[in-house]
């Protein structure tokens, strides 16, 4: 019997197994993992050992992909710079409760997700919060949004930037963040 307030009714095992042949006593369903382990290894036409995909990709591209490495390294560098800009702008204090903290006690909270590169490193898209206020912001999004509006954050301007996605030039963004950071010294 379903618990009170649940939407659906429990399906009987006969209804759940409709269309599948009955299993014999002691027989188990074959999992995909077991089926994969039974496969025979592929026979190589050459006598040399097979290389991994990554190794063959490196050979085709002419070594390690420096473009991919530099882009991820650049993003990490930009994250550190933008975090420091926001922390200095807010005076190393939580903007919600005004608690002063040091080191990693303060968190760099994004208003719009970090996945949107158009606003990821913009100081207007981030606030400094202590861990408890950051959790409270995720647990109570309506209250967080009201607080942001009262704090003077222009959410409409930020959402307009999201609607016109632009892949930022990472080198220019780093230069701009360093310039902003110099302004807070």
N, C-alpha and C positions, 0 to 999 in steps of 0.2 A: 504494500500500500504506500502511495507517495506521501511524503510529509505534508502537513497542512501548509497552504500557501504556495506550493510548487505549481508550476504551470502545466507541465506535461504529465502524462500517465506513464508508469513503468511498462515497458514492453515485456511481454513474456519471452522466455528463452526460445520458445518455438517460433515466435514472430521475429525475433532478432536473428535467428539462424535460417529463416525462410530462404530457399533457393540454394542452400549449401548442403551437400550430401552429409548424412550422419556419419560420425566418426566411430570407429570400432573401439572397444574397451582397451585402454592403455595407449591409444594412438594420440600423438600430439600434433598440433598444427606446425607446419614447417615455417620457421621464421625466415625472413629474407637474409639474415646474417648466416644462417646455416646453409641456405641455398648458395650464397656467394662463396662460402668456404669450400663447397664441393666442386667449383669450377676448376677446369684444368688450366694450368698456366699457358699463356700464349707462346707458341714456338717461334723463335726468332729465325729469320732466314739466313742471317749471318752468324759467324762463329764468335764474334766479339760480344761482350756483355752489353745489355741494353742500358742506355743512359736515362736518367730521370728527365721529366719534362723541363724542369728548371735548368738543368745543365744544357739541354739542347737549345733552350730559348736563349741562354747566355751566349752560346756559340753563334746563333743566328744574328743576335743583336750586336755582337762584337764586345761582349763583356757584361759587367753589371750595368744595370740601367741607372745612370747617374741622374737622369731627369726625374725619375720616380723618387729616388733617394733624396734629392735636393728639395723636391716639393714637400715631402713629409717632414724633412728637417726644417724647412722654412716655416711650415705651419706650426711646428712645436715652438720655434723661436718667436713667431708672431703671437702665439698664445701667451708665452711668458711676458713679452713686452706689453701686450694689451692688459694682462692681469695687473702688472705693475702700474700702468697708467691709471687704471680704475682704482686700485688701492690708494695711490697717492692723491687722486682727485677727491676721494672720500675721506682722506685724513686717517687711514688705517682704522676706521670705525665702522661698525655695522650701521647701515643707514636706517634700519627699521627700529632697533632698540638702543642705538647709540653706544653700544658696548665697545670699549677699546680692547683690541686683542692683538697679539703678535704672531708672526710666522704663519703656519697653516691653519690657525684657529679661524681666520677669516677666509671666506670663500668668494670666488669670482662667479657671481650668479648671472646667467644670461636671461634676458627677458624673452627673446625669441631664440629658439634652439641654435646650438653651435653648427648644426649641419647646413644652415643657410649662410653661404660664404659671403653674400652681399652685406650682411650685418654682423658676421662673427666677431670681427676685431674692432667694431665701432664702440667707443666708450659709452655712447648713448644707449647701447643695447645691453649694458651690463651695470650691475650694482654690487657693492660690497656688502655681504651679509655674514653673520656668524652662522655656525652650523645649525643651531636650533631654529633661527629665523629662516634659513634656507629650507629646512625641512617643513617648517610651518607654511612657507610660500607654496610648496608643492602639495601639501595636504589640504590647503584652503585657497584654491586659485582665485575665487571671487574676492576674498578679502585682500589677497595679494594685489590683484588688479586695481582695486579701489585705493589701496595704499600707494601704488605707483602713480595713479592719477593725482592723488593729493600731494605727492612728493614732487610733482612737476615733470614727470616723464611723458613725453609726447608719443603715445602709443600709435596714433594715426600716422605720424610721419615715419615711424619705424616700419609699420605694416605696408606703407606705400613703397618703401625701399625693397621690401620683400617681393612686391608684385612686379618690380622691374629687376629681375635677377641679372646681376652683372658679375662675371668672374673677375675678381680684383687682381690687379697686377701685384704679385706678392712682394716684389722688390720695392715698389713704390709705397706699398702699405707699410713695410718695415721702416722705410725712411720717414714716413709721416708719423708713425708711432714713436720713433726715437725723438723726433722734433717735439711731439706732445710731451714726452717724458722729460725732456730738457726744460720745458716750460713749468714743470712742477718742482724743480729743484730750488 
